Amino acid sequence: MKRGILFILILTFSFNALALEAVVTVLETPLLKDKNYGAPVVQYLRKGDVIKVHPSLNNDPSYDHLAPSKEKLAKIKKELSDSPEWKEDPLFSGVNHEVSLEDEFIPTIDKQGNIAYIIKEHLYFYYNNSKEFTQVPLAKDPTDYRLEEPLPKHYPLYSPRGYRGLFNFGLTQPYNESYPYLSNIKLKGYMSPIDLNATLLRQSPDDKFDRFYLGGTISFRFFKNSYSLFNGVTSTEEGIKLGIGPYVAYDAYKGEKNRINIYGSINFNFFNQLNVSQKKNNIEEARNYRSLSFSPRIGLQYHRKHITENVDFVLGTSIEMEPATTFQSNSAANQEDWWRSRGNDKFRTRTTFALAGYLGFQTAY
């Protein structure tokens, strides 16, 4: 009994005089009676509590190469075990009290003065040297049971959160690329292309401030241009473009009622068709030209929040770039002097830029 009390006093003195300090980094962690997750809990610690841990955790391994060999250590241990102090003094009891960072549980002293064990991953150690920078804190607190506010509207019933659905309608700058006619163009008539977009977004898993969203978008664009040629031919070009691609959005300014959102997307235009119809007198001939293309887009949006329940008003602008694209038609032509080729006809457009303005609505929940 006296030896046990002496051991606790010596250990307590060593903790107070030489012990290393550590801080609890999780919301709540238990002090366990034994090195076992199923052991009885003797005390709870909260985030920010500073405790004493065994100083051997801060041992300097740079001189380990000067330690005696295993054979010599075994000889010293045998000599100590034969001495009377080995059994009388707890410091020479033969029990190894050294603690390693490889251990899953770290010993400390509870409020009753008894030895208890704490989970190592729940601590940050104050080494006061470069070893502190080698510690990797937990990315997510496994003990934090608190619900993030604001609570869902229908809590505790489940309802999806962190989604945005956006639909907008807009007009873009006229598309000024055309079929390379054999005759020069006398008059041009351009229509501002109609641009429709539908986007579905989900909040990024790492976003803690409800600002960063990832998702996909699908777009539809239509335009109709007309040309009058010097050879007496009139031509109409109808363009239809369908695209789909990834979409990234970030709320650069976030107010209660007003937000400024910046975004970027890359549309893969899997259906990109230009219908060229030429007419002279009572003769008319049309050919369809198709291509595959992609078009990066960046933009800026203003969101007016909650004009009705869960619906936001959106006003925005964007600029889109479409690289040089080759259009090709496989249909045959009858009017040889209207087309560059009667059979497999193709032409290449230049890189274009289009500035757009649009308005729409967004549902966010």
Buried (B, 14 or more C-beta within 10 A) or exposed (E): EEEEEEBBEEBBEBBEEEBBBBBBBBBBBBBBBEEEEEBEEBBEBEBEEEBBBBBBBBBEEEEEEEEEEEEEEEEEEEEEEEEEEBEEBBEBBEEEBEBEBEBEBBBBBBEEEEBBBBBBBBBBBBBEEEBEEEEEEEEEBEBEEEEEEEEBEEEEEEEEBBBBBBEBEBBBBBBEBBBEBEBEEEEEEBBBBBBBBBBBBBBBEEBEEBBBBBBBBBBBBEBBBBBBBEEEBBBBBBBBBBBBBEBBBBBEEBEEEEBBBBBBBBBBBEEBBBBBBBBBEEEEBBBBBBBEBBBBBEBBBBBBBEEEEEBBBBBBEBBBEBEEBEBEBEEEBEEEEBBEEEEEBEBEBEEBEBEBBBEBBBBBE
